[in-house]
Amino acid sequence: MADKEDLTRFGVAFPTPLIEQFDQYIEEQGYKNRSEAFRDLVRKTLLQPSALQSDQDVAGTIVMVYDHHISDLPIRLMELQHEAHHDIISNMHVHLNHDQCLEVIAVRGNLGRLRHLHQQIQVQKGVLYAELSVTYVDELNKLAHAQSSGQDHNPDQSLDHHNQSAGQHGHSHHHRSAD
């Protein structure tokens, strides 16, 4: 079993209405205590892409909603993804309605490159929503190792194996001319 982390205790003062809302949140989310919920909120805040350094390796998603009827937008989005193929693990495409599509792109790589890809997607005419969400790759390795402690499992090998297999897939694209 992994060694338990050293904990530092400190006091936090909340206005009564805020702590009541926080306690309601804790109950709804199923936390056992305030400390667990507070730690998760701090981790989430520290993993905001704006709080990380551009040279860090991260894993995460780019989620977008776009109008597929906008001239050449689906083709341009596909081209952007092909240009960033080294950072894209996988993607999922969902038809929301007659006009809109949701796409979730799983990414892993240098945060600066992923920010650039996100920005290129976000500024396309017809993209209604685009968000980059990431976590540290090193934190993923630590978490996987902590969860599998006591088992014969190396999270680094598992992540590397997954990345190798993710790149070995075939796919085709069909384009209809605008004639």
C-alpha positions in Angstrom: 0.0 0.0 0.0 1.3 3.5 -0.9 2.5 5.8 1.9 -0.2 8.2 3.1 0.4 11.8 2.0 1.4 14.3 4.7 -1.5 16.5 5.5 -1.4 20.1 6.6 -4.3 21.4 8.6 -5.4 25.0 8.4 -8.5 27.0 9.2 -10.8 28.6 6.6 -13.5 31.1 7.4 -16.7 31.1 5.2 -19.7 33.4 5.4 -22.6 31.3 6.7 -24.7 31.3 3.5 -21.6 30.2 1.5 -20.8 27.3 3.8 -24.4 26.2 3.7 -24.3 26.1 -0.1 -21.0 24.3 0.1 -22.4 21.7 2.5 -25.4 21.2 0.1 -22.9 20.7 -2.7 -20.9 18.2 -0.6 -24.1 16.2 0.1 -25.2 16.2 -3.5 -21.8 15.1 -4.8 -21.5 12.3 -2.2 -18.4 13.6 -0.3 -17.8 12.3 3.2 -16.5 15.6 4.5 -15.6 19.1 3.6 -11.8 18.4 3.3 -12.3 15.9 0.4 -14.5 18.3 -1.5 -12.2 21.2 -0.9 -9.2 19.2 -2.1 -11.0 18.3 -5.3 -12.0 21.9 -5.9 -8.4 23.1 -5.4 -7.1 20.4 -7.8 -9.6 21.3 -10.4 -8.6 25.0 -10.1 -4.9 24.3 -10.4 -5.6 22.2 -13.5 -7.2 25.0 -15.4 -5.3 25.4 -18.7 -4.6 29.1 -17.9 -2.9 28.1 -14.6 -0.5 25.7 -16.3 2.8 26.3 -18.1 2.8 26.0 -21.9 5.7 23.5 -21.9 3.9 21.0 -19.7 2.7 17.7 -21.0 -0.9 17.2 -20.4 -3.8 15.0 -21.3 -7.4 16.0 -21.7 -10.2 16.9 -24.2 -11.3 19.6 -26.6 -15.1 19.7 -26.7 -16.8 21.6 -29.5 -20.2 22.2 -30.9 -20.5 23.5 -34.4 -23.0 24.0 -37.3 -22.0 21.5 -39.9 -23.9 23.5 -42.6 -21.3 26.3 -42.5 -19.5 26.1 -45.8 -16.3 23.9 -45.5 -16.3 24.0 -41.7 -16.3 20.2 -41.2 -13.5 19.9 -43.7 -11.5 22.7 -42.0 -12.0 21.1 -38.6 -10.8 17.7 -40.0 -7.7 19.4 -41.5 -6.9 21.0 -38.2 -7.1 17.6 -36.5 -4.9 16.0 -39.1 -2.3 18.7 -38.7 -2.3 17.9 -34.9 -2.4 14.1 -35.3 0.6 13.6 -33.0 -1.4 15.1 -30.1 -4.8 13.5 -30.8 -5.6 10.2 -29.3 -9.2 9.8 -30.5 -12.3 11.7 -31.3 -16.1 11.1 -31.0 -18.6 12.8 -33.3 -22.3 13.1 -32.2 -25.2 14.6 -34.3 -27.1 16.8 -31.8 -29.8 17.9 -34.3 -30.3 18.7 -37.9 -27.7 21.5 -37.8 -25.4 21.0 -34.9 -22.7 18.4 -34.2 -20.8 17.8 -30.9 -17.2 16.6 -31.2 -15.0 15.4 -28.3 -11.3 15.2 -29.1 -9.1 13.2 -26.7 -5.6 14.8 -26.6 -2.3 14.2 -25.0 0.8 16.4 -25.5 2.4 19.8 -25.0 0.0 22.2 -23.5 1.2 25.1 -25.8 0.4 23.0 -28.9 -3.0 22.0 -27.5 -3.9 25.6 -26.6 -3.0 26.5 -30.2 -5.2 23.8 -31.6 -8.1 24.9 -29.3 -7.7 28.5 -30.5 -7.6 27.5 -34.1 -10.9 25.5 -33.6 -12.5 28.2 -31.5 -12.1 31.0 -34.1 -13.7 29.1 -37.0 -16.9 30.6 -38.3 -19.7 28.3 -37.2 -18.0 26.9 -34.1 -20.5 27.7 -31.4 -18.6 26.4 -28.4 -15.0 25.1 -27.9 -13.4 24.2 -24.5 -10.0 22.7 -23.6 -9.9 20.7 -20.4 -6.7 19.1 -19.2 -4.8 17.4 -16.4 -1.1 16.8 -15.8 0.2 13.6 -17.4 2.5 13.1 -14.4 -0.6 13.4 -12.1 -2.3 10.7 -14.2 0.7 8.4 -13.7 0.8 9.0 -10.0 -3.0 8.4 -9.7 -2.8 5.2 -11.7 0.1 4.0 -9.7 -1.6 4.8 -6.4 -4.8 3.0 -7.5 -2.9 -0.1 -8.6 -0.4 -0.3 -5.7 0.0 -3.9 -4.6 -0.6 -5.1 -8.2 2.0 -5.8 -10.8 1.2 -2.9 -13.0 3.3 0.0 -14.5 1.1 3.0 -15.4 3.8 4.4 -17.6 3.8 1.3 -19.7 0.0 1.2 -19.8 -0.2 4.8 -21.0 2.6 4.3 -23.6 0.9 1.1 -24.8 -2.4 3.0 -25.1 -0.8 5.8 -27.1 0.9 3.3 -29.5 -2.4 1.5 -30.1 -4.4 4.7 -30.5 -2.2 5.7 -33.4 -2.7 2.4 -35.2 -6.3 2.8 -36.4 -7.7 3.2 -39.8 -10.3 5.7 -40.9 -11.7 7.2 -44.0 -13.3 10.5 -44.9 -16.0 11.1 -47.4 -16.4 14.5 -48.9 -19.2 15.7 -51.1 -18.5 18.4 -53.6 -20.5 21.6 -53.5 -21.4 21.5 -57.2 
